[in-house]
């Protein structure tokens, strides 16, 4: 089967490049147009030449018939030595005079053949009778011959016009037309190749960059971008795509490294406690209870950490379709759940236009993380936790779709050095390292805010505590 596949692969025809396809197509279209125009032009020119020659000959013959019909003329009047004979001898016209019996009295130059019909015409009594012959061969030339009777059984005059030189001229014209067509097609092919190379040069560069990325898996390749046409836009889009992929790869690598670092602590603690389980019969009851409680707490922390990692790595459920949501309603739902879980007093205040375009699940998770964070740090419980949802005001008017969400607590607050880092992944302030948690809650808040066109913020609260929240501006 593999050998058959290799054989079929060898027989597979090689695809033409875009440059070759463009050049061949350009040359083919030019060739078709050139051939069509050349054939039509040649046929029209040949028809005009032939019609013109035939009309000249017909006019000469008609003039001769009128002359012999109106005047009594003899063969001597058309002798080559008679004065006025050039009246019936225009350019490329041969004249031969026949006697009453059809004999040649004054031969033409060259001499013309005399048929039985010509001899009969020479002996008729009516002047102006005519017989015509087409494609008469005289030597190597071709003539058209007309024999006109003089009347009174006095003989006849033969008038001939050479057509072979006209055909030679048309054949020469045909050859030159063919040569010109070949030259035009060749030139069109070369011009098409040059034009295709000029047009596809940037596409070739983009293709090489894409192949380098596929071969080396290095996303930091700089893509040269020139121009503002579709190819230039494609190059800039490709460059931005590589930049975002590189950033995504870096974020993923950093997430894996940070997750591995954070998972070691609970896993180490779990292994230690599990080793103690082998001697659980030797431990006093109080120690057993503490061990089981520690195992449950570590399992819950590990579960929370894994869930947050999954949410963070999955892009915070970014496949959830955006819709029109009211952040005040989401805040009420989050506050209700937190009251039931913790028994803490949580107050929600809303003002302005709190409607925005967003993903409800992501916004609810961000608000829940803020409230849980406030409950965790405000351990005294002497003051209610406040949730504020305010429609943003710009230039004295509410800008629809932009909302500011704040969660205020009376905990220990945030040190100045930690304000810029609380939203980093796995970062935990010195005061929080003894508390349960993974350090991912606020980083998820940041991801939600950024994906909704906003930003997170954290500031100290007057009178003690912290104000942590985010803004959203529609997606």
C-alpha atoms as one frame of an Amber mdcrd trajectory, in Angstrom:
protein
   0.000   0.000   0.000   2.858   2.373   0.861   4.632   1.549  -2.398   1.427
   2.175  -4.377   1.011   5.507  -2.612   4.598   6.475  -3.500   4.042   5.519
  -7.122   0.847   7.525  -7.274   2.628  10.417  -5.626   5.335  10.308  -8.302
   2.743  10.352 -11.061   0.864  13.259  -9.577   1.296  16.219 -11.928   3.169
  19.166 -10.563   0.938  22.170 -10.058   1.827  25.330 -11.916   2.885  28.307
  -9.886   0.649  31.367  -9.713   3.233  33.303 -11.680   3.285  30.749 -14.508
  -0.498  30.449 -14.510  -0.882  34.216 -14.703   1.685  34.541 -17.505   0.198
  31.669 -19.537  -3.314  33.022 -19.062  -2.220  36.498 -20.104  -0.452  35.113
 -23.178  -3.432  32.887 -24.050  -5.911  35.765 -23.863  -3.587  37.994 -25.887
  -3.056  35.215 -28.438  -6.804  34.654 -28.808  -7.460  38.376 -29.267  -4.517
  38.780 -31.642  -5.533  35.791 -33.762  -9.135  36.975 -33.913  -8.192  40.523
 -34.847  -5.552  39.328 -37.325  -7.907  36.903 -39.085 -10.721  39.437 -39.265
  -8.361  42.175 -40.475  -6.794  39.955 -43.115 -10.155  38.712 -44.397 -11.494
  42.256 -44.569  -8.382  43.521 -46.371  -8.348  40.578 -48.824 -12.044  41.060
 -49.557 -11.566  44.757 -50.224  -8.588  44.137 -52.538 -10.365  41.426 -54.509
 -13.570  43.421 -54.819 -11.591  46.468 -55.950  -9.713  44.487 -58.602 -12.900
  42.870 -59.875 -14.724  46.188 -60.034 -11.844  47.738 -62.051 -11.899  44.833
 -64.502 -15.694  44.921 -64.814 -15.536  48.642 -65.500 -12.906  48.123 -68.252
 -15.032  45.426 -69.877 -18.179  47.570 -69.644 -16.388  50.540 -71.224 -15.252
  48.262 -74.075 -18.780  46.971 -74.657 -20.170  50.503 -74.707 -17.472  51.572
 -77.153 -18.061  48.775 -79.677 -21.837  49.078 -79.354 -21.863  52.808 -80.082
 -19.251  52.853 -82.858 -18.548  50.575 -85.795 -15.094  49.307 -84.969 -12.759
  46.827 -86.631  -9.877  44.731 -85.337  -7.431  47.335 -86.656  -8.853  49.874
 -84.202  -7.537  47.745 -81.361  -4.201  46.875 -82.855  -1.271  47.588 -80.597
   0.085  49.929 -83.296  -3.146  51.888 -83.672  -3.431  55.307 -81.953  -5.738
  55.364 -78.915  -5.339  51.676 -78.150  -4.228  52.523 -74.588  -7.823  53.437
 -73.807  -8.525  49.780 -73.232  -5.101  48.923 -71.837  -5.063  50.095 -68.198
  -2.411  48.924 -65.802  -2.064  45.133 -65.455  -4.526  44.625 -68.374  -3.683
  42.554 -71.460  -5.490  42.953 -74.802  -5.592  40.424 -77.669  -7.467  40.938
 -80.998  -9.248  38.093 -82.797 -10.311  37.924 -86.436 -13.791  36.854 -87.657
 -12.788  33.215 -87.624 -11.308  33.482 -84.138  -7.727  33.602 -85.317  -5.333
  35.791 -83.360  -4.622  38.971 -85.344  -2.780  40.933 -82.680  -1.526  38.724
 -79.796  -1.438  40.009 -76.260   1.569  40.155 -74.076   1.490  37.424 -72.990
  -0.661  35.636 -75.514  -4.080  34.545 -74.280  -5.669  31.144 -74.984  -8.642
  31.136 -77.386 -11.510  28.750 -76.699 -14.358  27.618 -78.935 -16.702  30.060
 -77.168 -14.288  32.901 -77.974 -14.300  31.924 -81.668 -18.095  31.901 -81.758
 -18.245  35.354 -80.191 -15.796  36.654 -82.837 -18.184  35.581 -85.653 -21.482
  36.956 -84.274 -23.233  39.886 -85.988 -24.268  41.746 -82.779 -21.698  44.053
 -81.243 -21.037  43.931 -77.508 -21.705  40.225 -76.977 -19.407  38.822 -74.281
 -18.104  35.629 -72.794 -15.997  35.520 -69.589 -13.456  33.055 -68.289 -12.219
  32.966 -64.680  -8.937  31.575 -63.374  -7.335  31.193 -66.780  -3.762  29.982
 -66.485  -1.245  31.750 -68.677   2.226  30.521 -67.949   2.672  30.754 -64.194
   0.079  33.503 -63.808  -3.682  33.457 -63.429  -5.924  35.785 -65.443  -9.561
  36.668 -65.765 -10.499  36.938 -69.464 -13.491  38.602 -71.182 -14.067  38.292
 -74.955 -16.264  41.068 -76.498 -17.607  40.821 -80.082 -17.097  43.740 -82.488
 -20.279  42.868 -84.397 -20.879  42.377 -88.089 -18.766  39.215 -87.945 -15.648
  41.421 -87.813 -13.952  39.667 -84.949 -13.591  40.213 -81.203 -11.366  41.742
 -78.560 -10.079  39.788 -75.582  -9.374  41.729 -72.385  -7.511  39.985 -69.545
  -6.516  41.105 -66.057  -3.884  39.353 -63.973  -5.054  38.274 -60.498  -2.134
  36.120 -59.432  -0.052  39.138 -58.377  -2.942  40.244 -56.166  -3.023  36.823
 -54.550   0.757  36.956 -54.147   0.332  40.298 -52.429  -2.366  38.851 -50.156
  -0.183  35.840 -49.347   2.668  38.164 -48.419   0.235  40.132 -46.280  -0.912
  36.895 -44.671   2.660  35.863 -43.864   3.446  39.256 -42.385   0.242  39.105
 -40.356   1.225  35.690 -39.003   4.719  36.930 -38.145   3.236  39.964 -36.413
   0.800  37.752 -34.495   3.619  35.476 -33.323   5.648  38.525 -32.281   2.689
  39.990 -30.405   1.939  36.686 -28.642   5.606  36.232 -27.707   5.823  39.787
 -26.460   2.581  39.328 -24.538   3.939  36.167 -22.924   7.148  37.918 -21.866
   5.246  40.955 -20.635   2.786  38.689 -18.812   5.679  36.858 -17.150   7.246
  40.160 -16.075   3.915  41.504 -14.837   3.111  38.245 -13.015   6.544  38.284
 -11.393   6.034  41.870 -10.288   2.560  41.152  -8.916   3.354  37.840  -7.242
   6.751  38.808  -5.826   5.218  39.858  -2.516   2.988  36.779  -2.503   6.105
  34.640  -2.956   7.662  36.401   0.048   4.541  35.732   2.119   4.516  32.104
   0.984   8.167  31.701   1.949   7.454  33.225   5.357   4.511  30.856   5.888
   6.638  27.878   4.847   9.410  28.981   7.216   6.899  29.180  10.066   5.540
  25.720   9.205   9.055  24.256   8.964  10.739  25.912  11.931   7.658  26.644
  14.095   9.181  30.016  14.888   6.430  32.640  15.049   8.768  35.598  15.485
   9.592  35.868  11.774   9.364  39.428  10.501   7.183  39.606   7.394   8.241
  42.362   4.965   5.161  44.393   4.044   4.995  46.854   1.149   2.152  48.667
  -0.566  -1.431  49.402   0.336  -3.252  47.123  -2.084  -4.807  43.740  -1.307
  -1.383  42.050  -1.151  -0.095  44.706   1.237  -3.167  44.295   3.430  -2.650
  40.524   3.364   0.975  40.961   4.427   0.048  43.231   7.330  -2.730  40.870
   8.403  -0.312  37.925   8.231   2.261  39.844  10.264  -0.327  40.722  12.919
  -1.523  37.122  12.965   2.014  35.854  13.569   2.449  38.424  16.329  -0.719
  37.317  18.061   0.182  33.657  17.659   3.621  34.335  19.137   2.030  36.181
  22.038  -0.481  33.376  22.520   2.307  30.792  22.495   4.272  32.835  25.025
   1.201  33.200  27.234   0.546  29.490  27.020   4.150  28.640  27.880   4.120
  31.049  30.807   0.787  29.661  31.999   2.093  26.112  31.922   5.249  27.103
  33.793   3.331  29.079  36.413   0.704  26.344  36.767   3.386  23.720  37.263
   5.000  25.857  39.916   1.717  26.480  41.746   0.593  22.849  41.543   3.751
  21.597  43.241   2.806  23.055  46.651  -0.634  21.406  47.083   0.602  18.187
  45.501   3.568  18.055  47.864   1.263  18.642  50.809  -1.100  15.941  49.541
   1.749  13.437  49.213   2.894  14.224  52.756  -0.581  13.763  54.199  -1.159
  10.602  52.189   2.065   9.138  53.597   0.690   9.889  57.073  -2.490   7.986
  56.232  -0.478   4.772  56.263   0.100   5.340  60.010  -3.370   6.727  60.749
  -4.005   3.971  63.296  -1.031   5.203  65.287  -2.219   8.826  65.394  -4.360
  10.292  68.160  -7.990  11.196  67.258  -7.289  14.941  67.201  -4.450  14.489
  64.725  -6.642  12.258  62.595  -9.318  14.941  62.397  -6.763  17.573  61.482
  -5.276  15.281  58.813  -8.663  14.589  57.216  -9.549  18.283  57.377  -6.216
  19.197  55.747  -6.780  16.655  53.003 -10.257  18.029  52.300  -8.987  21.608
  52.255  -6.072  20.741  49.965  -8.370  18.808  47.634 -10.721  21.790  47.446
  -7.855  24.202  46.799  -6.459  21.898  44.151  -9.882  21.572  42.530 -10.337
  25.357  42.542  -6.885  25.828  41.072  -7.498  23.319  38.288 -10.898  24.873
  37.504  -9.411  28.350  37.305  -6.572  27.092  35.126  -9.069  25.470  32.782
 -11.104  28.679  32.585  -8.001  30.764  31.983  -6.533  28.420  29.361  -9.890
  28.142  27.570  -9.995  31.881  27.085 -12.735  32.481  29.615 -15.431  30.771
  27.525 -14.870  33.181  24.646 -17.163  31.067  22.489 -20.136  32.360  24.481
 -22.063  34.679  22.143 -22.236  38.364  23.210 -25.638  39.732  24.112 -27.243
  42.703  25.753 -26.840  42.339  29.536 -27.527  44.421  32.643 -24.532  44.404
  34.967 -26.737  45.530  37.865 -28.774  42.330  37.546 -25.605  40.228  37.384
 -24.299  41.986  40.505 -27.546  41.201  42.355 -27.284  37.512  41.427 -23.628
  37.310  42.503 -24.364  39.115  45.774 -27.255  36.747  46.534 -25.098  33.663
  46.013 -22.288  35.133  48.146 -24.719  35.970  50.996 -25.946  32.366  51.102
 -22.426  30.913  51.040 -20.722  33.235  53.513 -23.506  34.793  55.550 -21.874
  38.189  54.951 -23.805  41.380  54.287 -23.298  42.455  50.696 -24.828  45.708
  49.409 -25.353  46.434  45.698 -25.690  50.015  44.446 -26.435  50.770  40.783
 -26.775  54.087  38.956 -26.840  55.277  35.379 -27.159  53.071  32.343 -25.769
  49.684  33.418 -26.632  47.938  30.139 -23.776  46.763  27.945 -22.909  44.200
  25.286 -21.080  41.259  26.785 -20.888  37.593  27.653 -22.976  36.979  30.801
 -21.040  33.932  32.021 -17.670  35.686  31.862 -18.970  38.841  33.561 -20.611
  36.798  36.326 -17.365  34.900  36.939 -15.393  38.156  37.150 -17.831  39.671
  39.639 -17.864  36.467  41.708 -14.059  36.502  41.889 -14.084  40.108  43.116
 -16.703  39.409  45.800 -14.943  36.215  46.938 -11.664  38.095  47.078 -13.260
  40.798  49.252 -14.825  38.226  51.593 -11.493  36.413  51.942  -9.525  39.521
  52.905 -12.240  41.283  54.938 -12.209  38.635  57.654 -13.572  40.864  60.403
 -17.002  41.095  58.904 -17.823  44.279  60.805 -18.731  46.213  57.684 -20.779
  45.197  54.653 -19.074  44.502  51.353 -20.260  47.000  48.769 -20.748  46.369
  45.051 -21.106  49.501  42.901 -22.259  49.396  39.260 -22.185  52.807  37.570
 -22.825  53.852  33.977 -19.780  55.826  32.787 -20.229  59.594  32.149 -18.339
  61.333  29.365 -18.665  65.055  28.666 -21.774  65.339  30.790 -23.616  62.516
  29.049 -23.847  58.798  29.660 -21.976  56.833  27.022 -24.121  53.763  26.412
 -22.400  50.397  26.787 -19.580  51.557  29.118 -19.987  50.526  32.765 -17.707
  50.704  35.811 -17.922  47.912  38.399 -16.353  48.285  41.861 -16.169  45.984
  44.912 -15.289  47.800  48.142 -14.146  46.107  51.352 -12.707  47.105  54.725
  -9.898  44.581  54.737  -6.173  45.273  55.262  -5.944  47.026  51.897  -3.271
  46.638  49.226   0.300  47.862  49.581   1.453  50.412  47.026   4.009  47.986
  45.641   1.337  45.361  45.013  -1.226  47.569  43.236   0.364  47.051  39.804
   0.811  43.291  40.280  -2.395  42.047  41.890  -3.825  41.142  38.480  -0.801
  39.062  37.436  -1.266  35.323  37.244  -0.398  33.458  40.456   0.774  36.627
  42.148  -0.095  36.777  45.821   0.845  39.580  48.178   2.862  38.770  51.264
  -0.195  39.169  53.506  -2.229  36.761  51.355   0.172  33.846  51.105  -1.177
  32.295  54.280  -4.745  32.444  52.966  -6.343  29.854  50.668  -6.413  30.654
  46.998  -4.508  30.193  43.756  -3.654  33.728  42.760  -5.697  33.375  39.542
  -8.957  35.055  40.549  -7.910  38.625  39.768  -6.053  37.586  36.617  -9.337
  36.149  35.345 -10.962  39.510  36.152  -8.318  41.199  34.007  -8.892  38.813
  31.089 -12.654  39.393  31.248 -12.243  43.177  31.342  -9.795  43.241  28.419
 -11.979  40.951  26.315 -14.901  43.372  26.878 -13.013  46.464  25.794 -12.263
  47.632  29.348  -9.522  47.377  31.972  -9.108  46.277  35.602  -8.127  48.615
  38.416  -7.206  48.449  42.121  -6.861  51.428  44.468  -6.768  51.919  48.252
 -10.067  52.834  49.874 -10.355  55.881  52.068 -10.715  54.820  55.685  -9.048
  51.457  55.050  -9.639  48.586  52.707  -9.460  48.335  48.942 -11.485  49.162
  45.849 -11.014  46.564  43.122 -13.022  46.419  39.930 -13.067  46.747  36.174
 -14.676  48.635  33.331 -16.371  47.211  30.257 -17.049  49.044  27.043 -18.942
  46.586  24.832 -17.594  43.902  22.487
